[in-house]
């Protein structure tokens, strides 16, 4: 009986000392946690870069389970992530992408936005720029067509080109129209036109050479051979028109040069 009483007393003493030890451990843990929190708060207040928005602010629209779990793990509101509070301060913002667009298109929009998260604004800007470029190209095309319309070579080529079986009177009137047009053209413009004609003739000769090379590789009577023959004939006619126009320009320049010499004499 005495032995049992002694054992019970012994266990009671051990249990009491264990409870006391657990209480002391809990107090130490709370003290350590409080000191860690104070350290993080002090570090957050002395930080030069302050967060623009509170981490987990969007959870005010929810039950806030994520924020509560982070608080249990030691996170202090306003501090950075991590044990030392050196991690991310600002939350990762959700980036809304345009619907139905490819990833490459969205990346281009992100680059065009220049760091802004408003990709829709960047898309509108890109659309406006594309429309502006389209209008520019349309105006450029209209100007080129206008210049082409008033191009001396095109006018002369149109006037001098005649159909088969035209009567002599009609051809004579066309030649007179060509001479009148040339006489109205300035000397500088004649020089420019001759330079253009020289380049066009060089290009036409190159095309003829390529067509002749291609033609030699195909057997006569085939569809490809017939097509190449037709193209070659058109290229020769184009070269003939260019030569005729160049001769007209050269004749006009020589005529003016002769007149100038006679005037001086």
QUIBELZI-V341126 format. One record per residue. N is the residue number from 1. RES is the residue in one letter. PHI is phi as a letter, one per 40 degrees, with the letter a starting at -180 (* if undefined). NEAR is the number of other C-alpha atoms within 10 Angstrom. Layout:
BEGIN
{{N;RES;PHI;NEAR} {N;RES;PHI;NEAR}}
END
This chain:
BEGIN
{{1;X;*;6} {2;X;c;6} {3;X;c;8} {4;X;c;9} {5;X;c;9} {6;X;c;11} {7;X;c;12} {8;X;c;11} {9;X;c;12} {10;X;c;12} {11;X;c;11} {12;X;c;12} {13;X;c;11} {14;X;c;12} {15;X;c;12} {16;X;c;11} {17;X;c;12} {18;X;c;12} {19;X;c;11} {20;X;c;11} {21;X;c;12} {22;X;c;11} {23;X;c;12} {24;X;c;12} {25;X;c;12} {26;X;c;11} {27;X;c;12} {28;X;c;12} {29;X;c;12} {30;X;c;12} {31;X;c;12} {32;X;c;12} {33;X;c;13} {34;X;c;12} {35;X;c;12} {36;X;c;16} {37;X;c;17} {38;X;c;13} {39;X;c;13} {40;X;c;22} {41;X;c;18} {42;X;c;12} {43;X;c;16} {44;X;c;21} {45;X;c;12} {46;X;c;10} {47;X;c;11} {48;X;c;8} {49;X;c;9} {50;X;c;15} {51;X;c;16} {52;X;c;9} {53;X;b;12} {54;X;c;14} {55;X;c;19} {56;X;g;15} {57;X;c;12} {58;X;c;11} {59;X;c;12} {60;X;c;9} {61;X;c;7} {62;X;b;9} {63;X;c;9} {64;X;g;13} {65;X;c;10} {66;X;c;12} {67;X;c;18} {68;X;c;12} {69;X;c;11} {70;X;c;14} {71;X;c;12} {72;X;c;10} {73;X;c;10} {74;X;h;15} {75;X;c;19} {76;X;b;19} {77;X;c;17} {78;X;g;18} {79;X;b;26} {80;X;c;22} {81;X;c;18} {82;X;g;11} {83;X;c;12} {84;X;c;12} {85;X;g;19} {86;X;c;13} {87;X;c;11} {88;X;d;13} {89;X;c;20} {90;X;c;17} {91;X;c;14} {92;X;c;9} {93;X;c;7} {94;X;c;7} {95;X;b;11} {96;X;c;10} {97;X;c;18} {98;X;c;14} {99;X;c;7} {100;X;g;6} {101;X;b;9} {102;X;c;10} {103;X;c;11} {104;X;c;9} {105;X;c;12} {106;X;c;17} {107;X;c;13} {108;X;c;14} {109;X;c;24} {110;X;c;20} {111;X;c;12} {112;X;c;16} {113;X;c;18} {114;X;g;11} {115;X;g;9} {116;X;c;13} {117;X;c;16} {118;X;c;15} {119;X;c;23} {120;X;c;16} {121;X;c;14} {122;X;c;19} {123;X;c;19} {124;X;c;12} {125;X;c;15} {126;X;c;16} {127;X;c;12} {128;X;c;12} {129;X;c;12} {130;X;c;12} {131;X;c;12} {132;X;c;12} {133;X;c;12} {134;X;c;12} {135;X;c;12} {136;X;c;12} {137;X;c;12} {138;X;c;12} {139;X;c;12} {140;X;c;12} {141;X;c;12} {142;X;c;12} {143;X;c;12} {144;X;c;12} {145;X;c;12} {146;X;c;11} {147;X;c;11} {148;X;c;13} {149;X;c;12} {150;X;c;11} {151;X;c;14} {152;X;c;20} {153;X;c;23} {154;X;c;14} {155;X;c;16} {156;X;c;22} {157;X;c;16} {158;X;c;13} {159;X;c;17} {160;X;c;20} {161;X;c;12} {162;X;b;13} {163;X;c;8} {164;X;c;6} {165;X;g;6} {166;X;c;9} {167;X;c;10} {168;X;c;9} {169;X;c;9} {170;X;c;11} {171;X;c;16} {172;X;c;12} {173;X;c;13} {174;X;c;18} {175;X;c;16} {176;X;c;14} {177;X;c;16} {178;X;c;20} {179;X;c;16} {180;X;c;11} {181;X;c;14} {182;X;c;21} {183;X;c;15} {184;X;c;8} {185;X;c;14} {186;X;c;10} {187;X;c;15} {188;X;c;8} {189;X;c;12} {190;X;c;19} {191;X;c;14} {192;X;c;12} {193;X;c;18} {194;X;c;19} {195;X;c;13} {196;X;c;15} {197;X;c;19} {198;X;c;15} {199;X;c;11} {200;X;c;16} {201;X;c;19} {202;X;c;13} {203;X;c;13} {204;X;c;19} {205;X;c;15} {206;X;c;13} {207;X;c;16} {208;X;c;19} {209;X;c;13} {210;X;c;12} {211;X;c;17} {212;X;c;15} {213;X;c;11} {214;X;c;14} {215;X;c;18} {216;X;c;11} {217;X;c;9} {218;X;b;14} {219;X;c;11} {220;X;c;12} {221;X;g;8} {222;X;c;9} {223;X;c;11} {224;X;c;14} {225;X;c;17} {226;X;c;15} {227;X;c;12} {228;X;c;17} {229;X;c;17} {230;X;c;11} {231;X;c;16} {232;X;c;19} {233;X;c;14} {234;X;c;13} {235;X;c;18} {236;X;c;15} {237;X;c;13} {238;X;c;16} {239;X;c;20} {240;X;c;14} {241;X;c;19} {242;X;c;22} {243;X;c;16} {244;X;c;15} {245;X;c;22} {246;X;c;21} {247;X;c;13} {248;X;c;18} {249;X;c;25} {250;X;c;15} {251;X;c;13} {252;X;c;18} {253;X;c;17} {254;X;c;12} {255;X;c;13} {256;X;c;14} {257;X;c;12} {258;X;c;12} {259;X;c;12} {260;X;c;11} {261;X;c;10} {262;X;c;9} {263;X;c;8} {264;X;c;7} {265;X;c;6}}
END
